[in-house]
Amino acid sequence: MFANPFLPIITAFYQLSAMKQLIVIVAVVLATASCKKKETVPLPSGKNTFSCQIAGKAFTPHLDPILLTSRQPLRAYRTGTQGGFVLQAQDALNVLEIYLAATQGSGTYPVGYVRGPIPYAPNPDSYAGYTQYRGPQSGDDPYNPPAPTRYYTDGSNTGTVTFTRLDTVARIAGGTFEYTAREMTTGQTVRIKNGTFDVKF
């Protein structure tokens, strides 16, 4: 029969006075609470950060400044009368957009089907999209650049946006997202995953 390795500790504990036993118990409880407190994930604070993977490649929004323009690589704003929320991020060749028709604080919201032939049709459902531009190549007409490839969520290609914070007073939103979007003509899909955001709106 194996000896209990904790037996000496248990025996020593019961030999302590009641007051010392209480001190030991309080110390253990405080140490446990301290460890749990350190593991707490901080709430979003409006740092205006955004990142994700597009088809397995890391993406963060960035646009080089252009004189006399106000281009923004990252935008977030409320829209509509039902608490709609829009999140847009872009660089020179990629644009990501998420539109939620209605939000009511922290929680998980689906993105998927769109009513109408285009995302900006009247009264669209919540959706997410990705637009990919092709970089300039030899022989391109600089006055007639190639059309971008546009992908959108639909009834079969869906995703979610999870707000860990959606504060309409401080105007701060943050959380995670992932979705699959489809190009309407070819049926090709693209996977957007590991998305995180922490924005002011």
C-alpha positions in Angstrom: 0.0 0.0 0.0 1.3 3.4 -1.0 1.9 6.1 1.7 0.0 9.4 1.3 2.6 12.0 0.3 0.5 14.7 1.9 0.1 12.9 5.3 3.0 14.9 7.0 1.5 18.2 5.8 -2.0 17.2 7.0 -0.6 16.0 10.4 1.4 19.2 10.9 -1.7 21.3 10.0 -3.8 19.6 12.7 -1.1 20.1 15.3 -1.4 23.9 14.9 -3.6 25.9 17.1 -7.0 27.0 15.8 -5.7 30.6 15.2 -2.7 29.4 13.2 -4.9 27.0 11.2 -7.1 30.0 10.3 -4.1 32.1 9.3 -2.9 29.2 7.0 -6.4 28.9 5.4 -6.6 32.7 4.8 -3.1 32.8 3.3 -4.0 29.9 0.9 -7.3 31.7 -0.1 -5.5 35.0 -0.8 -2.8 33.3 -2.8 -5.4 31.6 -4.9 -7.4 34.8 -5.4 -4.2 36.6 -6.4 -3.4 34.0 -9.1 -6.9 34.3 -10.5 -6.7 38.0 -10.6 -3.4 38.0 -12.6 -5.1 35.8 -15.2 -7.9 38.2 -15.9 -7.8 39.5 -19.5 -8.0 43.3 -19.7 -11.1 44.8 -21.4 -10.6 46.7 -24.7 -9.6 50.3 -24.1 -9.9 51.9 -27.5 -6.3 51.5 -28.6 -7.3 51.4 -32.3 -5.7 48.1 -33.1 -6.8 45.5 -35.6 -5.4 42.2 -36.9 -6.4 39.0 -38.5 -5.3 36.3 -41.0 -6.6 36.5 -44.6 -6.2 33.0 -46.2 -3.5 32.3 -43.7 -1.5 35.5 -44.1 -1.2 38.1 -41.4 -3.0 41.4 -42.0 -2.9 44.7 -40.1 -4.4 47.9 -41.6 -2.0 50.5 -42.9 -2.2 53.3 -45.5 0.7 55.6 -46.5 -0.3 59.2 -46.0 -1.2 61.2 -49.1 -1.1 65.0 -49.1 -4.5 66.7 -48.7 -6.4 63.5 -48.0 -7.8 62.0 -44.9 -7.6 58.3 -45.7 -8.0 56.1 -42.6 -6.7 52.5 -42.5 -9.1 51.7 -39.6 -12.6 53.0 -39.1 -15.5 52.1 -36.7 -18.8 53.8 -36.3 -22.4 53.3 -35.3 -25.2 53.5 -37.9 -29.0 53.2 -38.2 -31.6 53.3 -35.5 -31.1 49.8 -34.1 -27.5 50.1 -32.9 -25.8 49.1 -36.2 -22.1 48.9 -36.1 -19.5 49.1 -39.0 -15.9 48.1 -38.8 -13.5 48.7 -41.8 -9.8 48.0 -42.1 -7.6 48.4 -45.1 -4.1 48.5 -46.6 -3.1 49.3 -50.2 -4.4 46.0 -51.6 -6.9 44.6 -49.1 -10.1 45.9 -47.6 -12.1 44.2 -44.8 -15.5 45.3 -43.7 -18.0 44.1 -41.2 -21.6 45.4 -41.0 -23.9 44.5 -38.1 -27.5 45.6 -38.6 -28.2 45.7 -34.8 -26.1 45.4 -31.6 -27.1 45.4 -28.0 -23.9 45.3 -26.0 -21.4 42.6 -25.5 -22.0 39.2 -27.0 -21.7 37.2 -30.2 -23.4 38.3 -33.4 -23.7 36.3 -36.6 -22.7 37.6 -40.1 -23.9 35.8 -43.2 -26.8 36.3 -45.6 -27.4 39.6 -47.5 -30.8 40.6 -48.9 -30.5 42.0 -52.4 -27.8 41.6 -55.1 -25.2 43.9 -53.3 -24.3 44.4 -49.7 -25.5 48.0 -49.7 -29.0 47.1 -50.8 -31.8 48.6 -48.7 -32.1 47.0 -45.2 -29.2 44.5 -45.5 -28.8 41.8 -42.9 -25.5 41.7 -41.0 -22.6 40.7 -43.3 -18.9 40.7 -43.7 -16.8 41.3 -46.8 -13.3 41.3 -48.2 -12.0 43.1 -51.3 -8.7 42.2 -52.9 -6.9 44.6 -55.3 -4.2 43.3 -57.6 -1.0 45.2 -57.5 0.3 47.0 -60.7 1.9 44.7 -63.2 3.9 45.2 -66.5 1.5 46.1 -69.3 -1.3 47.4 -67.1 -3.1 50.5 -68.3 -2.6 53.1 -65.5 -5.9 54.8 -66.4 -7.9 51.5 -66.4 -6.8 49.4 -63.5 -8.1 45.8 -63.2 -11.3 45.4 -61.2 -10.9 44.1 -57.6 -12.1 40.7 -56.4 -14.9 41.1 -53.9 -16.0 38.4 -51.4 -19.0 38.5 -49.2 -20.6 36.2 -46.6 -23.9 34.6 -47.6 -26.3 31.9 -46.5 -23.7 29.2 -46.6 -20.5 31.2 -45.9 -20.9 32.8 -42.5 -19.1 33.9 -39.4 -19.3 35.6 -36.1 -18.3 38.8 -34.4 -17.9 38.7 -30.6 -17.8 41.9 -28.6 -16.0 41.6 -25.2 -16.8 45.3 -24.8 -19.3 47.5 -26.6 -19.5 50.7 -24.6 -21.7 53.4 -26.2 -20.9 55.9 -23.5 -17.1 55.7 -23.7 -17.5 54.8 -27.4 -15.1 51.9 -27.2 -15.6 48.5 -28.9 -13.4 45.4 -28.9 -13.5 41.7 -29.4 -12.9 39.0 -32.0 -14.2 37.9 -35.4 -13.9 35.2 -38.0 -15.8 34.4 -41.2 -15.7 32.8 -44.6 -16.7 34.9 -47.7 -17.4 33.9 -51.3 -16.8 35.6 -54.6 -20.2 35.7 -56.4 -19.1 34.8 -59.9 -16.5 32.1 -59.4 -17.7 30.7 -56.1 -14.1 30.9 -54.7 -14.0 31.4 -51.0 -11.6 33.1 -48.6 -11.2 32.4 -44.9 -10.7 35.3 -42.4 -9.7 34.1 -39.0 -8.0 35.0 -35.7 -9.5 38.5 -36.0 -9.1 40.9 -33.1 -10.1 44.6 -32.7 -9.9 47.3 -30.1 -11.3 50.6 -31.4 -12.8 54.0 -30.6 -16.0 54.8 -32.6 
